[in-house]
Amino acid sequence: MTIAKQLNIKTFPFEINDTDGNTTYYENSYGFWSKREYDANGYCIYYENSDGFWLKSEYDTNGNCIYHENSTGVWSKREYDADGYCIYHEDSYGVLGDNRPKKTDVQKAIELLKKEGLLVNGQILKS
């Protein structure tokens, strides 16, 4: 039984909003309903409806969608640079786009030294 039927609501569409004004529940006069969840920044991170469809999304601190998947099996991942440009994309259809900057051998060596604890405050430690 839908929420509107449980509450004996007769006026549609019926909506419930959170304290930020985001619609968390929607129902029409035909019994179709949808639910949404939002993160602290107001981005919809979960959606589902009475047809059985659902989707999940994740966002970075700049509001870029970095992951998305839905009940049909479709998904995508993205990475963004500091300017907000998509530099990497991969999805369930096999599409791949990689425009991430390539690391030089020096950058790789520095990362390895840091990982091994041999580079501290820019100084190489003797083992």
N, CA, C and O of each residue as an XYZ file, in Angstrom:
508
protein
N       0.841     -1.176      0.000
C       0.000      0.000      0.000
C       0.890      1.245      0.000
O       1.858      1.323      0.757
N       0.562      2.199     -0.838
C       1.364      3.416     -0.948
C       1.143      4.320      0.263
O       0.186      4.151      1.019
N       2.044      5.278      0.429
C       1.934      6.217      1.552
C       0.656      7.032      1.447
O      -0.030      7.237      2.448
N       0.325      7.502      0.244
C      -0.887      8.315      0.077
C      -2.126      7.510      0.442
O      -3.043      8.046      1.064
N      -2.173      6.244      0.071
C      -3.324      5.404      0.432
C      -3.388      5.185      1.938
O      -4.468      5.215      2.529
N      -2.228      4.965      2.562
C      -2.186      4.779      4.008
C      -2.694      6.010      4.745
O      -3.356      5.903      5.778
N      -2.375      7.186      4.197
C      -2.783      8.442      4.840
C      -4.135      8.954      4.333
O      -4.607     10.007      4.763
N      -4.744      8.209      3.428
C      -6.034      8.583      2.835
C      -5.966      9.940      2.123
O      -6.885     10.754      2.213
N      -4.862     10.158      1.421
C      -4.664     11.400      0.659
C      -5.497     11.334     -0.612
O      -5.525     10.309     -1.293
N      -6.178     12.436     -0.927
C      -7.035     12.488     -2.122
C      -6.565     13.538     -3.128
O      -7.061     13.583     -4.254
N      -5.615     14.380     -2.729
C      -5.116     15.443     -3.601
C      -3.722     15.066     -4.103
O      -2.822     14.776     -3.315
N      -3.561     15.074     -5.421
C      -2.295     14.667     -6.033
C      -1.773     15.753     -6.948
O      -2.555     16.581     -7.416
N      -0.481     15.781     -7.220
C       0.509     14.848     -6.713
C       0.758     15.079     -5.214
O       0.622     16.195     -4.713
N       1.120     14.011     -4.522
C       1.453     14.052     -3.106
C       2.966     14.012     -2.990
O       3.612     13.134     -3.561
N       3.539     14.963     -2.249
C       4.990     15.035     -2.095
C       5.374     15.218     -0.636
O       4.663     15.864      0.134
N       6.501     14.643     -0.275
C       7.118     14.888      1.020
C       8.491     15.471      0.740
O       9.250     14.928     -0.063
N       8.808     16.569      1.394
C      10.096     17.239      1.202
C      10.892     17.213      2.491
O      10.321     17.205      3.581
N      12.224     17.199      2.366
C      13.071     17.283      3.557
C      13.195     18.743      3.989
O      12.596     19.626      3.375
N      13.961     18.995      5.030
C      14.085     20.353      5.562
C      14.776     21.312      4.597
O      14.680     22.528      4.760
N      15.470     20.777      3.596
C      16.125     21.614      2.583
C      15.244     21.853      1.362
O      15.657     22.526      0.418
N      14.027     21.303      1.379
C      13.109     21.489      0.262
C      13.240     20.449     -0.836
O      12.558     20.542     -1.856
N      14.099     19.465     -0.647
C      14.259     18.400     -1.638
C      13.111     17.410     -1.519
O      12.744     17.011     -0.414
N      12.546     17.015     -2.646
C      11.467     16.034     -2.640
C      12.035     14.655     -2.338
O      12.842     14.128     -3.104
N      11.614     14.076     -1.224
C      12.083     12.747     -0.835
C      11.069     11.667     -1.196
O      11.421     10.492     -1.301
N       9.810     12.063     -1.385
C       8.774     11.100     -1.778
C       7.798     11.814     -2.696
O       7.403     12.951     -2.438
N       7.414     11.136     -3.771
C       6.451     11.667     -4.729
C       5.476     10.539     -5.070
O       5.869      9.382     -5.222
N       4.210     10.898     -5.185
C       3.219      9.912     -5.608
C       2.153     10.611     -6.436
O       1.736     11.724     -6.113
N       1.706      9.944     -7.524
C       0.630     10.525     -8.330
C      -0.664      9.746     -8.117
O      -0.694      8.766     -7.373
N      -1.709     10.183     -8.765
C      -3.039      9.594     -8.552
C      -3.170      8.180     -9.117
O      -4.144      7.487     -8.822
N      -2.202      7.742     -9.927
C      -2.232      6.398    -10.494
C      -1.500      5.383     -9.610
O      -1.447      4.195     -9.931
N      -0.943      5.856     -8.506
C      -0.223      4.969     -7.603
C       1.265      4.870     -7.878
O       1.979      4.154     -7.176
N       1.747      5.586     -8.900
C       3.191      5.619     -9.148
C       3.847      6.427     -8.036
O       3.373      7.506     -7.682
N       4.934      5.902     -7.491
C       5.669      6.623     -6.456
C       7.168      6.575     -6.732
O       7.665      5.709     -7.453
N       7.859      7.521     -6.143
C       9.319      7.525     -6.203
C       9.858      8.066     -4.885
O       9.235      8.900     -4.228
N      11.033      7.565     -4.522
C      11.728      8.016     -3.317
C      13.117      8.473     -3.708
O      13.726      7.932     -4.631
N      13.613      9.478     -2.996
C      14.958      9.990     -3.238
C      15.671     10.229     -1.909
O      15.053     10.576     -0.902
N      16.997     10.032     -1.938
C      17.847     10.383     -0.804
C      18.910     11.340     -1.316
O      19.361     11.241     -2.457
N      19.302     12.271     -0.452
C      20.261     13.307     -0.827
C      21.451     13.296      0.125
O      21.325     12.912      1.288
N      22.612     13.724     -0.382
C      23.762     13.869      0.497
C      23.716     15.246      1.167
O      22.782     16.017      0.945
N      24.718     15.547      1.977
C      24.752     16.804      2.733
C      24.794     18.029      1.825
O      24.446     19.128      2.256
N      25.220     17.853      0.561
C      25.291     18.974     -0.382
C      24.051     19.092     -1.254
O      23.996     19.950     -2.135
N      23.061     18.249     -1.023
C      21.818     18.332     -1.777
C      21.800     17.558     -3.079
O      20.874     17.711     -3.876
N      22.811     16.725     -3.311
C      22.843     15.917     -4.530
C      22.079     14.620     -4.298
O      22.216     13.990     -3.249
N      21.278     14.226     -5.274
C      20.510     12.988     -5.166
C      21.471     11.807     -5.287
O      22.118     11.621     -6.317
N      21.553     11.015     -4.219
C      22.471      9.878     -4.210
C      21.738      8.548     -4.354
O      22.366      7.519     -4.602
N      20.410      8.562     -4.201
C      19.640      7.332     -4.368
C      18.242      7.683     -4.851
O      17.631      8.644     -4.383
N      17.750      6.894     -5.787
C      16.401      7.065     -6.321
C      15.825      5.683     -6.559
O      16.520      4.785     -7.036
N      14.577      5.517     -6.234
C      13.877      4.291     -6.613
C      12.420      4.632     -6.871
O      11.907      5.631     -6.366
N      11.744      3.780     -7.675
C      10.332      4.029     -7.944
C       9.526      2.739     -7.927
O      10.070      1.644     -7.789
N       8.234      2.895     -8.070
C       7.310      1.772     -7.965
C       7.428      0.787     -9.130
O       6.866     -0.307     -9.068
N       8.143      1.156    -10.181
C       8.375      0.235    -11.300
C       9.557     -0.698    -11.031
O       9.852     -1.577    -11.841
N      10.233     -0.507     -9.898
C      11.382     -1.341     -9.557
C      12.702     -0.766    -10.013
O      13.747     -1.375     -9.780
N      12.688      0.390    -10.657
C      13.923      1.021    -11.114
C      14.591      1.721     -9.938
O      13.914      2.317     -9.100
N      15.921      1.650     -9.874
C      16.679      2.382     -8.871
C      17.979      2.879     -9.484
O      18.452      2.345    -10.487
N      18.546      3.901     -8.872
C      19.869      4.373     -9.265
C      20.587      4.922     -8.055
O      19.972      5.431     -7.119
N      21.906      4.808     -8.095
C      22.779      5.311     -7.038
C      23.830      6.196     -7.688
O      24.306      5.902     -8.784
N      24.189      7.276     -7.012
C      25.204      8.181     -7.520
C      26.123      8.614     -6.387
O      25.707      8.691     -5.232
N      27.381      8.898     -6.729
C      28.345      9.452     -5.785
C      28.942     10.701     -6.411
O      29.126     10.776     -7.626
N      29.242     11.684     -5.564
C      29.768     12.960     -6.027
C      31.056     13.299     -5.296
O      31.243     12.918     -4.140
N      31.951     14.023     -5.981
C      33.152     14.492     -5.306
C      32.844     15.801     -4.577
O      31.706     16.270     -4.595
N      33.841     16.380     -3.948
C      33.622     17.590     -3.146
C      33.242     18.801     -3.996
O      32.758     19.800     -3.464
N      33.456     18.724     -5.304
C      33.086     19.820     -6.202
C      31.725     19.611     -6.856
O      31.306     20.416     -7.688
N      31.037     18.542     -6.487
C      29.709     18.288     -7.047
C      29.704     17.537     -8.359
O      28.660     17.430     -9.003
N      30.842     17.017     -8.768
C      30.915     16.219     -9.989
C      30.489     14.788     -9.686
O      30.916     14.206     -8.689
N      29.652     14.226    -10.542
C      29.234     12.836    -10.372
C      30.406     11.939    -10.749
O      30.847     11.935    -11.899
N      30.909     11.178     -9.777
C      32.077     10.323    -10.018
C      31.705      8.857    -10.177
O      32.510      8.062    -10.661
N      30.481      8.490     -9.771
C      30.028      7.110     -9.948
C      28.520      7.107    -10.072
O      27.818      7.864     -9.402
N      28.039      6.236    -10.944
C      26.604      6.139    -11.182
C      26.299      4.702    -11.590
O      26.982      4.132    -12.442
N      25.283      4.129    -10.985
C      24.832      2.803    -11.414
C      23.323      2.738    -11.256
O      22.741      3.460    -10.447
N      22.686      1.854    -12.047
C      21.244      1.702    -11.924
C      20.832      0.237    -12.029
O      21.649     -0.648    -12.281
N      19.546      0.018    -11.830
C      19.017     -1.344    -11.765
C      19.058     -2.093    -13.090
O      18.834     -3.303    -13.114
N      19.336     -1.414    -14.177
C      19.447     -2.095    -15.474
C      20.862     -2.616    -15.713
O      21.126     -3.250    -16.735
N      21.781     -2.348    -14.767
C      23.156     -2.801    -14.905
C      24.085     -1.778    -15.517
O      25.273     -2.051    -15.692
N      23.576     -0.614    -15.846
C      24.406      0.447    -16.427
C      25.162      1.155    -15.311
O      24.583      1.486    -14.276
N      26.448      1.386    -15.519
C      27.248      2.125    -14.551
C      28.282      2.966    -15.281
O      28.611      2.701    -16.437
N      28.790      3.984    -14.595
C      29.884      4.781    -15.137
C      30.711      5.353    -13.995
O      30.198      5.636    -12.912
N      32.013      5.517    -14.264
C      32.934      6.134    -13.314
C      33.623      7.283    -14.036
O      33.922      7.200    -15.227
N      33.867      8.357    -13.291
C      34.550      9.515    -13.860
C      35.530     10.097    -12.855
O      35.343      9.985    -11.644
N      36.579     10.719    -13.380
C      37.517     11.493    -12.571
C      37.618     12.876    -13.196
O      37.519     13.027    -14.413
N      37.816     13.883    -12.351
C      37.877     15.266    -12.811
C      39.176     15.905    -12.334
O      39.716     15.540    -11.289
N      39.668     16.865    -13.117
C      40.856     17.598    -12.689
C      40.441     18.763    -11.797
O      39.257     18.951    -11.518
N      41.414     19.535    -11.358
C      41.158     20.649    -10.436
C      40.273     21.728    -11.057
O      39.639     22.494    -10.333
N      40.222     21.798    -12.387
C      39.393     22.788    -13.073
C      37.991     22.266    -13.391
O      37.188     22.982    -13.990
N      37.693     21.036    -13.000
C      36.367     20.475    -13.213
C      36.175     19.773    -14.544
O      35.051     19.425    -14.905
N      37.263     19.561    -15.282
C      37.162     18.860    -16.563
C      37.254     17.352    -16.336
O      38.083     16.888    -15.553
N      36.417     16.605    -17.007
C      36.454     15.146    -16.909
C      37.711     14.662    -17.616
O      37.896     14.889    -18.812
N      38.575     13.987    -16.852
C      39.839     13.508    -17.427
C      39.870     11.988    -17.551
O      40.799     11.427    -18.131
N      38.853     11.325    -17.003
C      38.777      9.865    -17.104
C      37.314      9.460    -17.075
O      36.526      9.976    -16.282
N      36.965      8.526    -17.953
C      35.597      8.010    -18.003
C      35.647      6.546    -18.392
O      36.388      6.141    -19.288
N      34.845      5.773    -17.702
C      34.732      4.348    -18.013
C      33.294      3.955    -17.715
O      32.713      4.426    -16.737
N      32.708      3.088    -18.554
C      31.327      2.685    -18.288
C      31.068      1.227    -18.649
O      31.926      0.536    -19.198
N      29.876      0.792    -18.327
C      29.492     -0.608    -18.516
C      29.341     -0.992    -19.981
O      29.242     -2.179    -20.293
N      29.322     -0.033    -20.875
C      29.260     -0.328    -22.307
C      30.639     -0.580    -22.896
O      30.767     -0.918    -24.073
N      31.674     -0.414    -22.073
C      33.034     -0.621    -22.542
C      33.696      0.627    -23.069
O      34.803      0.560    -23.603
N      33.045      1.764    -22.933
C      33.634      3.027    -23.375
C      34.656      3.467    -22.330
O      34.372      3.479    -21.133
N      35.838      3.826    -22.799
C      36.913      4.252    -21.910
C      37.571      5.479    -22.507
O      37.962      5.483    -23.675
N      37.686      6.502    -21.712
C      38.403      7.704    -22.127
C      39.356      8.096    -21.032
O      38.938      8.320    -19.896
N      40.633      8.185    -21.350
C      41.633      8.485    -20.329
C      42.503      9.639    -20.790
O      43.380      9.472    -21.638
N      42.256     10.808    -20.226
C      43.051     11.990    -20.525
C      43.799     12.462    -19.284
O      44.155     13.635    -19.170
N      44.035     11.529    -18.350
C      44.776     11.890    -17.145
C      46.223     12.159    -17.520
O      46.771     11.498    -18.403
N      46.845     13.123    -16.856
C      48.258     13.377    -17.146
C      49.100     12.156    -16.816
O      48.899     11.510    -15.788
N      50.027     11.853    -17.681
C      50.898     10.696    -17.484
C      52.046     11.088    -16.552
O      52.590     12.187    -16.661
N      52.405     10.206    -15.655
C      53.480     10.470    -14.705
C      54.836     10.211    -15.368
O      55.011      9.256    -16.125
N      55.776     11.086    -15.059
C      57.141     10.890    -15.548
C      57.828      9.852    -14.674
O      57.327      9.498    -13.607
N      58.962      9.373    -15.125
C      59.737      8.412    -14.344
C      60.171      9.026    -13.015
O      60.229      8.328    -12.002
N      60.475     10.314    -13.007
C      60.887     10.992    -11.775
C      59.718     11.020    -10.791
O      59.901     10.752     -9.603
N      58.519     11.344    -11.277
C      57.349     11.359    -10.404
C      57.071      9.974     -9.833
O      56.730      9.843     -8.657
N      57.214      8.941    -10.660
C      57.016      7.569    -10.190
C      58.038      7.210     -9.120
O      57.695      6.573     -8.124
N      59.293      7.614     -9.315
C      60.352      7.331     -8.343
C      60.071      8.038     -7.018
O      60.260      7.457     -5.950
N      59.627      9.275     -7.087
C      59.312     10.034     -5.867
C      58.177      9.363     -5.108
O      58.245      9.236     -3.886
N      57.138      8.934     -5.810
C      56.021      8.246     -5.164
C      56.487      6.959     -4.495
O      56.062      6.654     -3.380
N      57.346      6.211     -5.155
C      57.865      4.969     -4.595
C      58.689      5.242     -3.341
O      58.546      4.537     -2.342
N      59.550      6.257     -3.383
C      60.359      6.615     -2.215
C      59.471      7.020     -1.036
O      59.739      6.646      0.106
N      58.414      7.785     -1.318
C      57.478      8.184     -0.256
C      56.770      6.966      0.321
O      56.633      6.835      1.537
N      56.326      6.089     -0.549
C      55.611      4.884     -0.117
C      56.491      4.029      0.786
O      56.016      3.469      1.774
N      57.757      3.929      0.450
C      58.693      3.107      1.226
C      59.225      3.842      2.455
O      60.002      3.282      3.228
N      58.806      5.097      2.635
C      59.257      5.870      3.794
C      60.673      6.370      3.670
O      61.303      6.704      4.673
N      61.187      6.428      2.455
C      62.568      6.865      2.234
C      62.672      8.322      1.804
O      63.776      8.833      1.616
N      61.530      8.998      1.644
C      61.525     10.413      1.285
C      60.640     11.138      2.290
O      59.427     10.932      2.329
N      61.256     11.984      3.095
C      60.535     12.723      4.127
C      60.899     14.191      4.008
O      62.077     14.548      4.015
N      59.892     15.040      3.900
C      60.093     16.490      3.758
C      61.086     16.823      2.651
O      61.913     17.724      2.796
N      61.000     16.102      1.566
C      61.853     16.366      0.408
C      63.262     15.829      0.528
O      64.073     16.037     -0.374
N      63.574     15.148      1.606
C      64.924     14.606      1.817
C      64.893     13.085      1.695
O      64.035     12.422      2.277
N      65.827     12.549      0.940
C      65.929     11.101      0.786
C      66.697     10.559      1.991
O      67.812     10.991      2.281
N      66.083      9.614      2.680
C      66.719      8.998      3.851
C      67.563      7.817      3.404
O      67.238      7.131      2.435
N      68.636      7.596      4.115
C      69.493      6.444      3.828
C      68.887      5.226      4.521
O      68.392      5.318      5.644
N      68.932      4.091      3.838
C      68.344      2.879      4.420
C      69.304      2.158      5.326
O      68.958      1.120      5.892
